[in-house]
């Protein structure tokens, strides 16, 4: 180890994990149990009163999941993590902890279509409202902020368009407003980008994607940056006011720089219940061990495929920040110098019908609604993932009628290119 501690690659293999103290097993076991035996009555009382850390019930904590939480937090450089059933579940718990009825989120209009739908529709059942802003014009974020604003939400690399967000500039806007900057880092992963280093306060992930990496397990993560003052002005009562269910403790005071992660666990996960299964935690842990190797191959392959498509006569445009002429190339070089990620979009000459035809003709690439797999994947967002949006919203999100999204895998890049070439032909 260096004087600064373990490197990223070492943390990806070892963070949070130790040999099992009972059996000596080197790999973290799957603790496939619903509940855990208490030492005595006092031990049980201290756990339920948040006076001690330990396991009660797998909906709230589990030893397999605890290793995953520590590993993701270590890779992001955060103070604490919480892993849950999916990326959507992570977003739900984050906003459940921050928001009261009538409060607002200022969110980038370039987001995963499911997140747009979640904020436009499902969150309204809680009385939470969203105001949309444009990452290409950061003044729209500043202009959208009101006294009801409780957070700014963006993606480090936006899905599906591959848009790179200027997080440092947005962090300054969030700090002036006194609200946290929340960054979905799913597409970049901490291998390519660490948003806390650019001013983010909270990070969320869909672990289902690149961190798990093999398309076999669902999961989500929340990482606390430990940098935000939750006691300020009483704007976040879940953290700054006494909690009657825990003997009136003030979570923001008691738990300091990991208070947000604790609040999401003991106030959100406990009652809303979107727990990740221990088996999924195990599978994702295994996937993270090869994160550095996979992400670099993903990026290298995507760069070659994007370059090929940018010269193809049946492709009208390619949106990939790794291309020198791309409008986001300078931001990519600043925030993600190792690569622009595996996911990008391109426009097929012939519009909607041509896009639908292309995804039906590929053979190696899989036509499905996922990304971040070892396998190369393809989809036509306007007819699938973003179908529920209006035409205007589709275009704003980078999912217009001619758009095709690819998630480039770790196969031989020549084979990926050959498959796209034959499908376009």
SULQUI-V330350 format. One record per pair of residues at least 6 apart in sequence whose C-alpha atoms are under 8 Angstrom apart, sorted by the first residue. I is the first residue (numbers start at 1). J is the second residue. Records with the same first field share a line. If there is no record, write none. Layout:
I->J, J
This chain:
1->7
8->75, 191
9->292
11->71, 74, 75
12->71, 75, 288, 289, 290, 291, 292
13->288, 289, 290
14->71
15->67, 70, 71, 74
16->66, 67, 68, 69, 70, 71
17->27, 28, 67
18->26, 27, 28
19->25, 26, 27, 28
20->26, 27, 28, 29
28->64, 67, 282
29->64, 282
30->64, 278, 279, 282
31->62, 63, 64, 278
32->278, 279
33->58
34->57, 58, 59
35->55, 56, 57, 58
36->55, 56, 57
37->56
38->44, 56
46->52
47->53, 54, 55, 56
49->246, 247
50->246
54->61
55->61, 62, 63
58->275
59->269, 270, 273, 274, 275, 276
60->265, 266, 269, 270, 275
62->278
64->278, 281, 282
65->83, 276, 278, 281, 282
68->83, 281, 282, 284, 285
69->80, 81, 82, 83, 221
70->80, 81
72->81, 221, 223
73->79, 80, 81, 223, 224
75->190, 191
76->190, 194, 195, 196, 223
77->194, 196, 225
78->196, 223, 224, 225, 226
79->223, 224, 225, 226, 257, 258
80->223, 224, 225, 258, 261
81->221, 222, 223, 224, 261
82->221, 222, 223, 261, 264, 265
83->90, 219, 220, 221, 222, 275, 276
84->90, 219, 220, 221, 269, 274, 275, 276
85->218, 219, 220, 274, 275, 276, 277
86->206, 207, 208, 218, 219, 220, 221, 274, 276
87->204, 205, 206, 207, 208, 219, 220, 221
88->115, 206, 220
89->220, 274
90->204, 205, 206, 220, 221, 222
91->204
93->264, 268, 269
94->222, 264
96->264, 268
97->236, 238, 239, 260, 263, 264, 267, 268
98->150, 151, 236, 238
99->128, 150, 236
100->127, 128
101->126, 127, 128
102->127, 128, 129, 148
103->127, 128, 129, 148, 149, 150
104->128, 129, 130, 131, 148, 149, 150, 151
105->128, 129, 130, 131, 149, 150, 151, 152, 153
106->130, 131, 132, 133, 141, 144, 145, 149, 151, 152, 153
107->130, 131, 132, 133, 152, 153, 154
108->132, 133, 134, 135, 153, 154, 155
109->116, 132, 133, 134, 135, 396, 397
110->134, 135, 158, 159, 161, 163, 396, 397, 398
111->154, 155, 158, 159, 160, 397
112->158, 159, 160, 397
113->385, 386, 389, 397
114->385, 386
117->388, 389
119->129, 130
120->129, 130
123->129
131->144
132->144
133->140, 141, 144
134->140, 141
135->141, 165, 166
138->169, 170
141->173
142->173
145->177
149->179
150->179, 180, 235
151->174, 179, 180, 181, 182
152->174, 179, 180, 181, 182
153->181, 182, 183, 184
154->165, 181, 182, 183, 184
155->165, 183, 184, 185, 186
156->164, 165, 167, 183, 184, 185, 186, 187, 188, 193, 195
157->163, 164, 165, 185, 187, 188
158->164, 165, 187
159->187, 343, 344
160->343, 344, 345, 381, 397, 398, 399, 405
161->319, 320, 343, 344, 345, 397, 398, 399, 405
162->319, 320, 321, 340, 343, 344, 345
163->320, 321, 328
164->321, 328, 331, 332
165->331
166->331
167->195, 198, 199, 200
168->198, 199
170->181
171->181, 198, 199, 200
172->199
174->180, 181
180->200, 201, 202, 228
181->199, 200, 201, 202
182->200, 201, 202, 203, 204
183->195, 200, 202, 203, 204
184->203, 204, 205
185->193, 195, 203, 204, 205
186->204, 205, 206, 207, 209, 210, 211
187->209, 210, 341, 342, 343, 372
188->336, 340, 341
189->210, 211
191->291, 292, 295
192->295, 335, 336, 337, 338, 339, 340, 341
193->335, 336
195->203
196->202, 203, 225
200->225
201->224, 225, 226, 227, 228
202->222, 223, 224, 225
203->222, 223, 224, 225
204->220, 221, 222, 223
205->220, 221, 222
206->218, 219, 220, 221
207->218, 219, 220, 221, 284
208->215, 216, 217, 218, 219, 220, 284, 372
209->215, 370, 371, 372, 373
210->291, 295, 371, 372, 373
211->284, 287, 288, 291, 372
212->283, 284, 285, 286, 287, 288
213->284, 287, 288, 291, 372, 373, 374
214->287, 372, 373, 374, 375
215->370, 372, 373, 374
216->283
217->280, 283, 284
218->276, 280
219->276, 280, 281, 284
220->276
222->261
223->261
224->258, 260, 261
225->257, 258
226->256, 257, 258, 259, 260
227->257
228->257
230->236, 239, 240, 252
231->239, 240, 252, 253
234->240, 241
238->251, 263
239->250, 251, 252, 259, 260, 263
240->250, 251, 252, 253
241->250, 251
242->248, 249, 250, 251
243->249, 250, 251
251->259, 262, 263
252->259, 260
253->259
255->262
269->275
294->374, 410
295->341, 342
296->338, 339
297->409, 410
298->341, 342, 408, 409, 410
299->339, 340, 341, 342
300->339
301->342, 408, 409, 410, 412, 413
302->341, 342, 343, 408
303->322, 323, 340
304->413
305->413, 416, 417
306->318, 320, 323
307->323
308->417
309->315, 318
310->316, 317, 318
314->348, 349, 424
315->346, 347, 348, 349
316->346, 347, 348, 349
317->346, 347, 348
318->344, 345, 346, 347
319->326, 344, 345, 346
320->326, 340, 344, 345
321->327, 328, 329, 332, 340
322->329, 332, 339, 340
323->329
332->339, 340
342->372, 406, 407, 408, 409
343->371, 405, 406, 407, 408
344->405, 406, 407
345->403, 404, 405, 406
346->402, 403, 404, 405
347->355, 402, 403, 404
348->354, 355, 402, 403, 404
349->402
350->402
351->401, 402, 403
352->382, 401, 402, 403
353->402
354->402
355->380, 401, 402, 403, 404
356->380, 383
358->423, 424
359->367, 378, 379, 380
360->367
361->423
362->419, 420, 422, 423
363->419
364->376, 415, 416, 419
365->375, 376, 377, 378, 416, 419
366->375, 376, 377, 378
367->377, 378, 379
368->377, 378, 379
369->379, 384, 385
370->377
371->377, 407
372->407, 409
373->407, 409
374->409, 410, 411
375->408, 409, 410, 411
376->406, 407, 408, 409, 410, 411, 416
377->406, 407, 408, 409
378->404, 405, 406, 407
379->404, 405, 406
380->403, 404, 405
381->387, 399, 400, 403, 404, 405
382->394, 399, 400, 401, 403
386->394, 399
391->400
394->400
